[in-house]
Amino acid sequence: MIHDYNTQRNRMALPEYGRNVQKMVEHIKTIKDRDERNKAARTIIQIMGNLNPNLRDSGDVKHKLWDHLTIIADFNLDIDPPYPQPKREILTEKPSRVEYQSGEVKYLHYGRVVTMMIEEAAKMEEGEERDYLVTLIANQMKKASASWNRGNITDEVILKDLVEISGNKITVPANIKLLEVKELLGPKKKKPQPRQNKPLNKRKYQGKH
């Protein structure tokens, strides 16, 4: 009796499709008739789609499946796919570098998003709309400061920082009023109190004398 152990099998390139799909792909390599080979490849694509339903949410499901078929075949499958076959280099190429915005965040406790919002507000024309946005930003700055436990920062300091971040392009509205910290952060969550066992009522269990 011949045993087929996992440790004796070749490593699968895409194990999520299972060993049976790997065997089918290896089999169609032996089919000499090109039309039959293409027909068998399309059948395997349908099976792969059923085995990996999460690909249905991706933009181009069929393209991904054909690419996966090529990878499973170790880039050695002579067929006529509807898409260009990927090259082996895709398995070793490094992912594209994600570009981050450069520059130091001077007011770290406010965060870069607040800085970007201030820059956009500075581009707006003066008026009620900009004043409303400036008020929202200032309240967000106050909330961020409170979250950092920076209790020594006053409204005056926050508004001064806002103007400085804008490069003195923003004039703080004369009637601006910031919310209280408790309004911005909400009420503090009460810590659950440990459950205390009530003392037994001895009289209840004592008989009459």
JOVEN-V78773 format. One record per pair of residues at least 4 apart in sequence whose ideal C-beta (glycine too) atoms are under 7 Angstrom apart, sorted by the first residue. I is the first residue (numbers start at 1). J is the second residue. D is the distance in whole Angstrom. If there is no record, write none. Layout:
I&J&D / I&J&D
//
This chain:
12&19&7 / 12&22&5 / 13&71&5 / 13&72&5 / 13&74&7 / 14&68&6 / 14&71&6 / 14&72&6 / 16&52&6 / 17&21&4 / 17&48&6 / 17&51&6 / 17&52&7 / 17&72&7 / 18&51&7 / 19&23&6 / 20&24&6 / 21&25&6 / 21&44&7 / 21&47&7 / 21&48&6 / 21&51&7 / 21&72&7 / 22&26&7 / 22&72&6 / 23&27&6 / 24&28&7 / 24&44&5 / 25&44&6 / 25&69&7 / 25&72&5 / 25&73&5 / 28&37&6 / 28&40&4 / 28&41&6 / 29&73&7 / 29&77&6 / 31&36&5 / 31&37&4 / 31&40&6 / 33&37&6 / 34&38&6 / 35&39&6 / 36&40&6 / 37&41&6 / 37&79&6 / 38&42&7 / 38&79&5 / 38&80&5 / 39&43&7 / 40&44&7 / 41&45&7 / 41&69&7 / 41&79&5 / 42&46&7 / 43&47&7 / 44&48&6 / 44&69&6 / 45&49&6 / 45&65&5 / 45&66&7 / 45&69&6 / 46&50&7 / 47&51&6 / 48&52&6 / 48&65&5 / 48&68&6 / 48&69&7 / 49&55&7 / 49&61&7 / 49&65&6 / 55&61&5 / 55&64&6 / 55&65&7 / 56&61&6 / 58&64&6 / 60&64&6 / 61&65&6 / 62&66&6 / 63&67&6 / 63&83&5 / 64&68&6 / 65&69&6 / 66&70&7 / 66&81&5 / 66&82&7 / 66&83&5 / 67&71&7 / 67&86&5 / 68&72&6 / 69&73&6 / 70&75&6 / 70&77&6 / 70&85&5 / 70&86&6 / 73&77&4 / 75&88&5 / 81&85&6 / 86&90&5 / 89&93&6 / 101&112&7 / 105&112&5 / 105&115&7 / 107&161&6 / 107&165&6 / 109&144&6 / 109&145&6 / 109&148&5 / 109&150&6 / 110&114&4 / 110&115&7 / 110&141&5 / 110&144&5 / 111&144&6 / 112&116&6 / 113&117&6 / 114&118&6 / 114&137&6 / 114&140&6 / 114&141&6 / 114&144&7 / 115&119&7 / 115&165&6 / 116&120&7 / 117&121&6 / 117&137&5 / 118&122&6 / 118&137&6 / 118&162&6 / 118&165&5 / 118&166&5 / 118&170&7 / 121&130&6 / 121&133&5 / 121&134&6 / 121&137&6 / 121&170&6 / 122&166&5 / 122&169&4 / 122&170&5 / 124&129&7 / 124&130&4 / 125&130&7 / 126&130&6 / 127&131&7 / 128&132&6 / 129&133&7 / 130&134&6 / 131&135&6 / 131&173&4 / 132&136&7 / 133&137&6 / 134&138&6 / 134&170&6 / 134&172&7 / 134&173&6 / 135&139&6 / 135&173&7 / 135&176&6 / 136&140&6 / 137&141&6 / 137&162&7 / 138&142&7 / 138&158&6 / 138&159&6 / 138&162&6 / 138&176&7 / 138&178&6 / 139&143&6 / 139&178&6 / 139&179&5 / 139&184&6 / 140&144&6 / 141&145&6 / 141&158&5 / 141&161&7 / 141&162&6 / 142&146&6 / 142&155&7 / 142&158&5 / 142&178&5 / 142&184&6 / 143&147&6 / 143&184&4 / 143&185&7 / 144&148&7 / 145&150&4 / 145&153&5 / 145&158&7 / 146&181&5 / 146&184&6 / 146&185&6 / 153&157&5 / 153&158&6 / 155&159&6 / 155&178&5 / 156&160&6 / 157&161&6 / 158&162&6 / 159&163&7 / 159&172&5 / 160&164&6 / 161&165&6 / 162&166&7 / 162&170&7 / 162&172&7 / 163&168&6 / 163&170&6 / 163&172&6 / 166&170&4 / 172&176&6 / 179&183&4 / 179&184&5 / 181&185&6 / 182&187&7 / 202&206&6
//
